[in-house]
Amino acid sequence: MATLITGTNSGLGKWLSMQFPDCDKLTRKNSPAEFNGNEYDLIIHCAASVQHCDWDSVGISLFEDNVFLTKEVVKIPHKKFILISSIDESKNSPYGISKRISEVIVRGSCSNYLVLRPSSLIGDGMKKNTFQKIIKGEDIVLTHDTVMNYVLYEDVLSAIKKGHNGIKVLRSNADMTIKEVTGVFGKNINFGPIHYNVEKGISEIDTGKTSKDNVRLYKERYFEG
């Protein structure tokens, strides 16, 4: 199956590219136009910028990476298009709105698509974020009672392979607090003043696991202490 994956320098895109070893890879070094001569059975669009900021501090790169790039990638000939969106698309933040617009572009441009809205993704080779800071024993800006929902990279791959279509929320069956995450890894860190609650909702793809299950699986598979 001819596959193109974007955002393969790190994170989910890099991990997925290793599950599709013969895939073509679109990174910041390439222009989407370079791939227009090919027709792909599957395009998995992972490339994105995550900026949890307000309208006074948002950078243009957020829209270049999340909106303008999507508009160009959908032009590449394909049979099915998969957009990795976010559970935060419902938020009226710059990041949430950029994801919402990207979804509109895919829905309006692709006849066969899957828009996947995952909660917080964890897996091998993930970018440094709050989760990574916790497992390294570093202080964070979030409060101890911040509520998160975690799914594994493997859950995304499973959703892709099962052939889901349309718009699907992907989240684990139960949330967990940041304090509980530190407990799984046995870390004693300082928390910050910023409180976050993950969007509530029911996953449209049942993973059969809770957030704590996924964090423990991550620890077993990838944590080196």
N, C-alpha and C positions, 0 to 999 in steps of 0.2 A: 504494500500500500504506500503510495507516494504521499509523504507527510512533510509539512513545513511547520516548524515551531519557532515562535518569536521569544525574545528575552531569555536566551539560553546561556548568558554569561554567569548567571547565579540563580539561586532560589528554585522555585517550582519549575521554571522553564528549563534550567540546566538539568534538573533531576529527570524531567519527562524526556528530554532529548536522549538520555541514557537508556530509557525504556524503549525508545524508537531509534535504534542505533544507526539506521540508514536514512534518517530524516535530514532534510535541509534545515539550516539554522539562520534565522534573521536576527542580527545583533545591531548594535549602534554603528558598527563598521560597514553595514550594508544599507542600501536603499531598497525599499519595497519594490521599486520599479525594476530592479535587477532580476526579480523572480517572475515577472509578468509573462515571460516566454514559456513558462511551465504550467501544467494543469495538475493540481494536487487533489488526491482523494480526500485529504484532511488537512486543514490548517488549525493549529492550536495557538491562539493569540494570548500569550502570557505577559508580554512586555507591558510594563506599567510603572508609573511613578506614584509612590505612596507619600503624600504630604498631609499629615493631620494638622492643618493650620486654619487660620481664619482668613477672611477676604483682605485684610490689611497686610498680611504677610505672605500670601500665596505667590508663587513664582510662575512665570509663563511656561516653564518646563513641565508643570503638571498637565497643562492642556496640550502641549506638544506631544507628550508621551502617551496620554490617555485618550485624547480625542482625535487630534490631527493624524497621529500614526494609525489609529484604527481605521480612519477614513481611507488611508492609502492601502492598508493591508487587505481590506475587503475587496479591493480591485483585482487582486491576484486570482487568476482562475482556480476554482475549487469546486468540489462536490459537496463538502460539508465544512462549516466554519464553527469553531468552538471559541467563545470568548470567556476568559477567566475574569469575571467581574468581582463583586464583593458584596457581602451582606450589608455593608455600609452605604450601598447605593440609595437607600431610603433617606439618608441624612441630608439636610440642606446645607452641607459644608462644601467647600470647593472640591474636595476629594470625592464626596458622595455624588455631587452633581456631575463631575467629569465622568464618573462611571455610568451614571444614568444616560448621559448623552452618548457614550460609547455603545451602550445597549441599543439605543434608538437607531444608531448607524447600522448596527448588525441586523436588527429586525427589518430595517428598510432596504437593505442591500443584498441579503442572503435568503435564498429560498429554503435552504436546509441548514439549520443552525442549532447550537446548544449554547445558551447563556447560563453559565454556572456562577452562582452567588455563594461562595464558600465563606465560612467564618474564618477565624485566624488559622493560618496554615502553618504546620510544623513538619519538618522533615530533614533529611540529610542535606547538608550544604546550604541551609537557609541563611538569608541575609541577617546581619546583626540587628536585633530589635530588642524589645523589652524581655521577651522570652529568653533570648540568648544571654542578655545581661544577668538574668536571674540565675541561670545554670552556671554562669561564670562567677557568681558571688558578688556582682557589682550592684551598687545602689541604683534605684529606679525612681522615676518621677510619679508613678502611679500609687494610689492608696492601697493599703493591704486588702480592703474589701472591694476593690475593683473586680467586676464580674466579666469573665471571658468564656469563649466557647472555642474549642480546638478540634480541628480535623487534620488528619495526616495527608501528606502528598499521595500516599497509596489510595486514599479514599477518592481523590480526584481522578486518578488513573482508572479506578474501578468504574466510576461514573462514565468516563469516556468510553471504556470498552463495552459497557452494557448498552451503548447506543441511545442514550437519552436524547430527547429533542425538546425544543422550546426553552422556557426559562425555568430553572430549577434552583431552589435553595439547598445548600449542602451544609449541614451542621450536625454536630454530635447530639446525642439524646439527652444530655444534661450539661449545664454550665459548671464552672468552678471559679473560685476566687483566686486572686494572685497569691494570697497567703497560702492557699492550698498547694499552689504550684511550688512555692519555696519549700513546703513540707515534703513533697515528693522527692526533691533533690537534696534535702537536708541542708538548705542554705539559710544563713542568718544575715539578712541585708536590711538596709534602711529604706523605708518607703517614702514617697513624696506626697504632695498635696493634691494631685490631679486625680479626680475620680472618673471612671469610665464604666458604663454598663453596656454590654453587648446588646444589640437589638434582639428582642424576643421574637419567637416564631417557631414553627415546626419544620423540620427538614423534609423536603419532598423526595429525598433519597435516603433511605434508612441504612445507616452504617452499622447499626446494631451495637454501637459503642457510646460511652459517655466521654466527656472531655478528660476526666481523670484516667479512663482507660487509655486514651490516646497519648496522654502525657507519660504514663507509665510505659507504654510501648516504645515511645521515643527514647526514654531513659534506657530501656533494655537493649535497643538496637544501636543507638548512636552516642549515648553519653559515656564519656571516658573518665569522668570524675575529675 
